[in-house]
Amino acid sequence: MRRLLLLLVTLFFLTFVGFSLSYFTPHAPLQGASLWNAWQFWFTGLLHWDFGVSSINGQLISQQLKEVFPATMELCILAFGFALLVGIPVGMLAGIMRNKWPDTLISALALLGFSIPVFWLALLLTLFFS
């Protein structure tokens, strides 16, 4: 019960932070409303897949998400499959060769991979493969 309550508080906090990013901008559409009423309106729209209109090109954000969602899922599934195909054999090799040089090398590379920020790794991979 305690974890469920903590989950609800965390979700409320995260939605409030996400909402605040748009509410406190100079030309926010709900800026005249009270903070609580504006959050309720925003959260109701979120539950109904109504994210509003883009301030950049004037299109519905939900329509833009529908256009790019298939490509995003394709990338996610391929990355997950690649991680399984590489990660399981490499992890098994590290387990079989415990406390030997392959285990040390694999552990060091894994630590390096976790230490590099994702945005920096994405930039390096973009530069490397382009």
ROKETI-407958 format. One record per residue (C-alpha): residue in one letter; x, y, z. Coordinates in steps of 0.1 Angstrom, whole numbers, plus 5000, padded with zeros to 4 digits. Layout:
AXYZ;...
This chain:
M500050005000;R502950235008;R504550184974;L501350244956;L500950574975;L504550664967;L503850584930;L500850814929;V502751094946;T505651054922;L503451044891;F501651364903;F504951534909;L506251434874;T503151544856;F503251874875;V506851924865;G506051844829;F503052074830;S505052354846;L507552354816;S504752484794;Y502752684820;F505652924829;T506653004793;P505853364782;H502953274758;A501352984776;P497752924765;L496452864801;Q498453134818;G495253324829;A493853034848;S494952934883;L497852684885;W495652404898;N492852454872;A495352484844;W497052154856;Q493651984857;F492752094822;W496251984810;F496051654827;T492551584813;G493851654779;L496851424785;L494551134795;H492451194763;W495551204740;D495051584734;F498351744738;G497352074721;V498752254692;S502452294684;S503752644689;I506252584661;N504152474632;G500552494644;Q499852124639;L498251894665;I500951734686;S498951404688;Q498951394650;Q502651454649;L503151174674;K501050934653;E503251004623;V506550924640;F505450654664;P505950354640;A509550454633;T510150504670;M508850164678;E510850004650;L514050164664;C513150054700;I512449694690;L515649674669;A517749824697;F516249574722;G516849284699;F520449394693;A520949434730;L519749084736;L521748934708;V524949094721;G524349124758;I523448774767;P526448604750;V528848864763;G527348834798;M527648464797;L531248494785;A532048724814;G530348474838;I532248174824;M535648354825;R535148504859;N538148694873;K540048654841;W541048914815;P537848874794;D535648934824;T537749244834;L537549384799;I533849324796;S533249474830;A535349784822;L533549834789;A530149804806;L531250054833;L532450294806;G529150244787;F527150334818;S529350634826;I529050814793;P525951034792;V523450934765;F523451264747;W527251254744;L527150894732;A524550984706;L526651264694;L529751044691;L527850774673;T526351024649;L529851164641;F531250814638;F528650664614;S527950974593;
